[in-house]
Amino acid sequence: MAKEEKKKRKLFKSKEKGKRPLSQDPWSIIIAPHLSEKNIGLVESENKLVFIVNGKSNKKQIKWAVEKLFEVKVEKVNIINDTKNRKKAFVKLSPEYVALDIATKLGML
């Protein structure tokens, strides 16, 4: 088995018995970009993107999905659950990629 395929299987393996893992489609993990003045400021100043993500996804899955969808390298992922019962992911891109370019592709700016 190829190293890449083993890594993919491990990424989507369910820890709890009886629970189904998320599908291997990146759009099932990332629901939508989150638009607010604060988040657009993060795009410009800190090279971060903010997404609303699936409630069952974890940091590794979010990192994989962003790297797969936008062909960038992710440096760090932070997750919060907001008061509206949504899971937000703050994704910091590595310095060689510009978050502003991806934000314009998504129609955020």
Backbone as a ProteinNet text record, in pm:
[ID]
protein_1_A
[PRIMARY]
MAKEEKKKRKLFKSKEKGKRPLSQDPWSIIIAPHLSEKNIGLVESENKLVFIVNGKSNKKQIKWAVEKLFEVKVEKVNIINDTKNRKKAFVKLSPEYVALDIATKLGML
[TERTIARY]
83.6	0	89.4	50.2	128.9	121.5	226.3	234.2	121.4	91.4	-14.4	-150.4	-178.3	-306.4	-319.5	-211	-213.6	-243.7	-181.9	-203.1	-348.8	-406.1	-545	-638.7	-612.5	-697.3	-692.9	-573.8	-558.3	-631.3	-631.1	-693.4	-843.9	-907	-1051.8	-1099.5	-1011	-1047.7	-1128.2	-1238.7	-1322.6	-1267.1	-1256.3	-1202.6	-1306.7	-1431	-1535.2	-1603.9	-1628.4	-1690.2	-1836.3	-1877.8	-2016.1	-2037.3	-1943.5	-1956.6	-1894	-1959.6	-1904.4	-1806.7	-1695	-1602.9	-1658.5	-1604.5	-1644.1	-1599.5	-1670.2	-1632.6	-1501.1	-1444.5	-1316	-1330.7	-1445.9	-1469.1	-1437	-1344.8	-1308.8	-1426	-1522.7	-1636.8	-1733.6	-1720.6	-1803.3	-1746	-1620.6	-1556.2	-1571.9	-1539.1	-1550	-1686.6	-1767.2	-1902.6	-1902.8	-1842.2	-1842.6	-1736.1	-1689.5	-1601.6	-1685.3	-1626.3	-1698.8	-1660.6	-1760.6	-1737	-1778.5	-1685	-1712.3	-1595.8	-1612	-1504.2	-1378.1	-1395.7	-1280.8	-1205	-1278.9	-1215.1	-1144.6	-1199.5	-1133.1	-1005.9	-1008.3	-886.6	-780.4	-822.9	-728.3	-664.7	-743.3	-691.4	-579.3	-601.4	-504.7	-382.9	-403.7	-292.5	-215.5	-285.7	-220.6	-214.8	-258	-254.5	-337.7	-456.7	-546.1	-677	-735.4	-868.9	-958.9	-1087	-1181.9	-1293.8	-1321.4	-1424.8	-1521.2	-1647	-1742.5	-1721.1	-1699.8	-1666.8	-1767.1	-1761.6	-1846.2	-1817.9	-1921.7	-1907.9	-1830.5	-1820.1	-1750.1	-1605.4	-1563.5	-1427.8	-1324.9	-1202	-1094.1	-989.8	-884.6	-784.3	-711.7	-679.1	-608.8	-694.2	-821.9	-911.4	-930	-940.8	-956.4	-831	-714.9	-588.9	-580.6	-615.8	-613	-706.9	-828.8	-929.4	-885.5	-830.7	-786.3	-669.7	-575.4	-461.5	-506.1	-603.2	-652.8	-732.1	-819.1	-906.6	-832.1	-745.4	-685	-538.6	-483.5	-344.9	-246.8	-257.8	-169.4	-113.3	-19.3	34.3	-16.8	-75.8	-132	-28.5	-10	85.7	19.6	-103.6	-167.3	-319.3	-391.9	-538.8	-585	-668.8	-732.9	-883.1	-949.7	-1093.4	-1164.9	-1280.9	-1368.1	-1511.2	-1588.5	-1732.3	-1799.5	-1875.8	-1937.3	-2073	-2136.2	-2261.7	-2379.4	-2363	-2469.2	-2453.7	-2373.9	-2349.2	-2285	-2195.3	-2118.2	-1972.9	-1901.4	-1758.6	-1684.6	-1597.6	-1518.3	-1373.2	-1310.8	-1169	-1092.4	-990.9	-900.1	-775.6	-755.7	-648.7	-539.3	-419.8	-305.9	-225	-205	-129.3	18.9	100.9	245.9	280.8	393.7	427.8	440	469.5	485	351.9	239.7	107	37.6	-46.5	-115.2	-264.3	-316.2	-456.9	-547.9	-499.4	-578.1	-616.9	-527.3	-556.4	-669.5	-666.9	-770.9	-903.1	-897.3	-1018.9	-1086.4	-1009.5	-1068.8	-1126.7	-1061.6	-1117.3	-1252.5	-1265.1	-1388.8	-1495.6	-1458.2	-1553.2	-1570.7	-1474.5	-1482.7	-1452.5	-1367.1	-1326.3	-1366.9
-117.1	0	125.1	225.7	347.9	423.5	497	572.8	675.2	738.1	839.1	778.6	659.4	594.2	551.4	503	465.7	586.9	699.1	822.9	866.7	851.6	889.8	802.1	672.8	581.2	613.2	642.7	674.7	803.7	897.9	1027.6	1014.4	923.4	911.7	793.3	728.8	614.5	663.5	600.5	637.9	577.1	659	611.4	532.2	574.4	508.2	403.1	290.1	180.1	214.9	186.4	212.2	347	439.5	570.4	565	626.9	632.1	748.4	728.5	839.8	934.3	1055.1	1150.4	1097.7	1137.1	1091	1156.1	1108.3	1159.5	1275.9	1339.3	1457.5	1580.8	1667	1784.3	1878.6	1884.7	1974.5	1920.7	1795.1	1745.8	1791.3	1832.2	1882.6	2034.3	2103.9	2250.2	2285.7	2355.1	2389.5	2520.8	2625.4	2756.9	2846.4	2947.1	3046.5	3137.4	3185.1	3271.9	3415.7	3498.4	3637.7	3731.3	3808.5	3916.2	4013.7	4130.2	4230.2	4180.4	4115.2	4063.6	3959.6	3868.9	3762.6	3815.6	3917.9	3978.4	4048.9	4105.2	4163.4	4057.6	3938.7	3828.5	3783.9	3785.6	3747.7	3843.3	3972.7	4073.3	4080.1	4071.3	4095.1	3968.9	3857.9	3738.8	3619.5	3637.6	3530.3	3409.7	3437.7	3332.4	3334.8	3216.4	3201.4	3141.1	3176.8	3124.6	3052.5	2929.8	2847.9	2794.3	2777.4	2700.2	2555.6	2465.2	2326.9	2230.1	2107.7	2001.3	1983.5	1966.2	1954.3	1832.4	1729.8	1608.1	1604.9	1705.6	1703.8	1748.4	1702.1	1740.4	1822.9	1864.7	1952.9	1888.9	1762	1693.6	1688.3	1660.3	1652.8	1789.5	1893.4	2029.2	2070	2040.6	2071.7	2000.4	1871.6	1795.1	1855.2	1892	1943.9	2076.8	2166.2	2296.5	2278.2	2192.2	2167.9	2104.9	2018.6	1950.7	2046.8	2127.3	2215	2331.8	2395.3	2520.3	2506.9	2384.8	2356.9	2452.2	2460.5	2542.3	2455.8	2510.6	2440.7	2511.7	2433.8	2488.4	2477	2586.9	2588.4	2544.3	2593.3	2569.9	2580.6	2504.4	2509.6	2525.6	2626.1	2644	2629.1	2567.7	2541.5	2601.3	2663.1	2706.7	2664.7	2643.7	2622.3	2750	2814.6	2941.1	2919.2	3028	3019.9	2974.7	2978.7	2934.2	2787.2	2714.4	2571.1	2540.3	2626.7	2601.9	2583.1	2508	2488.5	2574.1	2662.6	2748.2	2704.1	2707	2671.8	2794.2	2833.1	2940.8	2873.6	2889.1	2818.9	2918.7	2898.7	2984.5	2917.9	2992.4	2940.5	2967	2884.9	2905.9	3032.6	3096.2	3227.8	3232.3	3119.7	3125	3135.9	3120.5	3135.4	3256.6	3321.1	3442.6	3412.8	3436.1	3408.9	3502.2	3618.1	3715.1	3660.8	3585.4	3526.2	3424.2	3341.8	3239.7	3305.5	3411.2	3482.8	3544.4	3596.9	3651.3	3541	3423.7	3309.5	3268.9	3273.5	3233.8	3343.9	3463.8	3574.4	3645.5	3631.6	3697.8	3846.9	3883.3	4024.3	4077.1
0	0	0	-71.7	-79	52.8	81.5	206.6	215.6	102.3	96.8	131.6	81.3	106.2	252.1	311.8	454.1	539.8	506.4	581	570.8	451.2	427.8	509.4	513.8	590.7	739.3	789	929.9	964.8	871.1	892.4	913.4	840.7	846.5	928.4	1001.1	1083.6	1204	1231.3	1343.9	1472.1	1576.1	1703.8	1782.5	1774.5	1850.8	1765.1	1825.1	1752.4	1721.9	1602.9	1565.4	1499.9	1512.6	1449.3	1311.3	1215.6	1080.4	1068.8	1002.8	981.5	875.4	871.7	769	633.1	529.9	396.2	355	247.7	204.3	107.1	106.1	25.3	109.2	64.5	145	171.4	78.4	98.6	203.9	245.1	355.2	489	489.5	611.5	620.8	512.7	511.1	454.9	534.9	492.7	415.5	473.8	408.2	471	396.1	458.2	548.6	653.9	746.6	717.7	693	656	768.9	817.4	912.1	900.7	957.6	950	1019.2	1132	1205.9	1124.2	1060.3	983.8	859.6	797.8	682.3	728.3	848.2	906.2	930.3	973.6	993.9	862.7	756	624.2	584.1	605.8	563	654.2	784.8	877.8	917.6	940.9	995.9	900.9	775.8	676.1	720.9	777.5	826	749.8	732.9	675.5	782.2	780.4	879	805.3	848.3	785.6	890.5	850.2	928.1	883.6	978.7	944.5	1007.2	962	1013.7	1163.6	1241.3	1385.4	1432	1347.9	1385.5	1338	1264.8	1209.4	1313	1295	1385.5	1310	1379.4	1320.4	1201.6	1214.2	1104.9	979.6	995.6	880.1	815.1	896.9	844.1	767.7	824.1	757	622.4	620.8	497.3	393	435.6	342.8	281	362.6	310.8	214.4	250.2	161.7	30.1	35.2	-85.3	-174.6	-114.5	-192.2	-256.8	-180.7	-227.8	-267.2	-257	-295.7	-228.1	-95.4	-13.1	98.3	173.3	289.3	414.9	504.4	627.8	738.3	810.2	920.5	1051.5	1075.3	1204.8	1190.5	1271.4	1273	1417.2	1441.9	1572.2	1552.4	1649.6	1639.3	1759.9	1733.4	1842.7	1811.4	1914.2	1901.2	1947.8	1859.9	1898.6	1965.1	2003.6	2078.2	1991.4	1860.5	1769.9	1732.5	1810.2	1789.8	1655.1	1613.1	1491.4	1530.8	1450.7	1473	1371	1420.6	1331.9	1336.6	1220.8	1211	1162.1	1238.7	1200.8	1144.3	1014.6	944.2	907.1	963.6	931.2	821.3	713.4	599.9	619.5	558.3	566.2	487.8	522.1	465.1	313.2	248.7	103	28.1	98.3	37.6	97	16.1	59.4	75.2	194.6	223.7	144.3	110	34.6	-102.8	-166	-296.5	-287	-184	-165.4	-129.2	-49.2	-10.8	-133.7	-226.9	-348.4	-437.6	-438.7	-513.9	-458.1	-326.3	-260.6	-265.4	-306.8	-313.1	-180.4	-90.1	39.3	27.7	-65.2	-81	-215.9
[MASK]
+++++++++++++++++++++++++++++++++++++++++++++++++++++++++++++++++++++++++++++++++++++++++++++++++++++++++++++

